[in-house]
Amino acid sequence: MNPPPKPNREAHARAAVARFGVMDPSEWGTGLSAQGAREAQRVSVDLVLDGRFGEAPSTPPAKLLIWCAANVFTAPLEWTARFAAWGSQVTLKAPSACPAPVEALAQAFAPLGVVAVNRPHEACWDLVSEADAVLGFGGDEAMAELAAHIPAETPRSLHGHRVSLAVVTEDDAATAKALAMDLCLYDGQGCMSPAAIFCLGDPVRLAERLGDELFDMTTRLPRGAPSPSLGAERRRRLGLANALGRAWEGDDWLVTVTPARTFSPVSYARLAAIHPIDSLDALSALPPLPWSSLGTDLYADAAAKVAATLGVPRVCRPGELQRPRFGRLHDGVNVEATLCRSPTWAP
């Protein structure tokens, strides 16, 4: 007798993604406004459902541990969906600062055996030792501590702090609208939010149009609770702009135009730093940083050259920085191929 057919796990995973998409994230403590949380949820769900799951590149891990960060609450979704569809038993380590989204994700994926663990990280080292592979997100110190507890033979893909930027030639309304979404989605949290915008066009025209877009966002996609350091950083940038450039501001947004030498590699909620440059050669003066993404309207050859010069692993269009394609490399790493080599998998 032939064995019964295996269940269509991809169909079940897609159904789980859809279930997650209709949950209400407004009470999950993400720090975003209700509208902001729903938009982030919608974008992430659509990216997964519109993508291709494909086949595992080799043998998936029997037990995958995903160590989740608190800043981008949808980050585990794509990896949970893909590995659960491939048959891995996925355990989600919820961040203590914001466990509710991870617990909701596990609830949506419960038919596929996904579970969430919400306890202090010091009490979760047993999960690390029992896992066949570990996928981790968080700050550099957190990832270093996690790495120290992963057995040497266990495949891992750990992702710490990264920086993103935008380089644009256009200063039109469409460019400003795209950049505004890059700045507002997730309120500047996460490594894919642009820390700065380098402008080869008219920086004042771009700033004025970006200010208009950020003003519109105050009602369409309101900012959530400000971080404790936001006020001080806003005052610092405003003072810098008053001394060296220009500034446009609203109650919960700020656009500054200052020289490229004032570049700061940190993104804040709705603080847009525009730096005019005369040529792409000016970007070579940027300090070496752990780059994540480059959002640009440059032609492909020029964009690739900038990415290669800076060492940026991901290039996309403005407006797509916070919308990473499902099935991409992450921080230049093929996560699936890195983790899919556990010898303990038994289908």
C-alpha positions, 0 to 999 in steps of 0.5 A, a space after each residue: 500500500 502506498 503511504 498517505 500523501 504528505 499534507 500540503 504544508 505550504 498551503 497550511 503555512 499560507 493559511 497561517 500567514 493569512 490568519 496572522 494578517 487578520 489579527 489586531 496588532 493595536 494591543 500588542 505593545 509594539 510602540 507603533 500607533 494602531 494605524 502604523 501597526 496595521 500597516 506594518 502587518 499588512 505590508 509584511 503579510 502581503 510580501 509573504 503571500 505574494 512570494 514563492 516558497 519554493 523547495 528547501 535548498 537541502 535538508 531543513 533543520 528538524 528543530 529551528 529556534 528563531 530568537 526574535 527582536 522587539 523593534 520590528 514585530 513582523 520580522 519573524 513572519 517570513 522565516 516562520 512561514 518558510 521553515 514551517 512550510 518545509 517541515 521544521 518544528 519552529 520555536 520562537 523565543 519572544 523578546 521580553 520587551 514585546 512578546 505579544 506579536 510573537 505569541 500571536 504569530 505562534 497562535 496563527 501557526 499552531 496547526 504547523 506546530 510553531 510555539 512561542 517561549 516567553 521567558 528571560 533569555 538567561 532561562 532559554 539556553 536550553 532551547 539553544 542547545 536543543 535546536 538543530 539550527 538557530 536564526 537570531 535577530 537583535 543588537 550586537 551584544 545580544 547576538 554575541 551572547 547568543 552565539 556564545 551559547 550555540 554549540 559549535 556544530 549547530 548551523 546559525 544565522 545571526 543578525 545584529 545592528 545594520 544601517 541603511 541609506 538612500 541615494 536619490 537623483 530625483 527631487 519630485 513628489 513621487 520620490 518624496 512620497 516613497 521616501 516618506 513611507 521608508 521613513 514612517 513604516 515601523 517609525 524608523 525602527 529596524 536596520 532597513 529604515 534610512 538613516 540619511 538621504 543623499 541627494 544629487 538633485 535639488 535638496 531644498 525642493 526634495 525637503 519641502 516635498 518630503 515635509 509635505 508628505 510627512 505632514 500628511 502622514 500625521 493623520 494617515 499613518 500617525 507616529 507611535 510613542 516616541 523613544 526616550 532619546 528622540 527629543 534630544 536627537 531632534 534638538 541636536 539636528 535642528 540646531 545643526 540645521 540652523 547653523 549649517 543648513 535649513 530645517 522644516 518641522 512639524 509636531 512629530 516630524 523634522 526634515 533637515 538639509 545639512 552637509 554630508 559631513 554631518 551624517 549620523 548612522 542612526 535612524 529615528 522616527 520621522 527625522 529625515 536627514 538630507 545631505 546634498 552631494 555633487 557626485 557619487 564620489 562623495 559617498 566614498 567618504 562615508 565611514 565603514 559601517 555594517 550596511 543593510 540596504 541602499 534605496 536608490 533611483 540610480 540606474 542599475 550599473 551606478 547603483 551596483 557600483 555604489 553598493 560595491 564601494 560601500 559594501 551594501 548587500 541589498 539594493 532596492 528602489 525608494 519606497 521599498 527599503 522597509 518592504 524586503 522581497 520574500 526569499 531574498 538574501 538577508 544582510 547578504 546571507 542566504 539564510 535558508 542555505 545556511 540553516 538547511 544542513 542539519 543531519 538530524 532531519 527525519 521527514 
